[in-house]
Amino acid sequence: LTVLSRIGQGSRVVLTHDIAQRDNLRVGRHDGVVAVVESLKGHPLFAHITLTRSERSQIAALVTELLEEPINFTN
């Protein structure tokens, strides 16, 4: 996210991010994008929108939902 430090005057940046889809599961739900959003919230030069409806296929939405749930191993 250091690319944000290179934004020029009059530029706009749009980031799309799904916190449920991250490469490093050891990071947890609070990765770099979440940290930037939390740091910039409320600043007049920043806007953030949380989308709540999935535009994915039904199977992709199902898998995402299952991945968000804790795994419960039983014998």
Buried (B, 14 or more C-beta within 10 A) or exposed (E): EEEEEEEEEEEEEEEEEEBEEBEEEEEEEEBEBBEBBEEEEEEEEEEEEEEEEEEEEEEEEEEBEEEEEEEEEEE
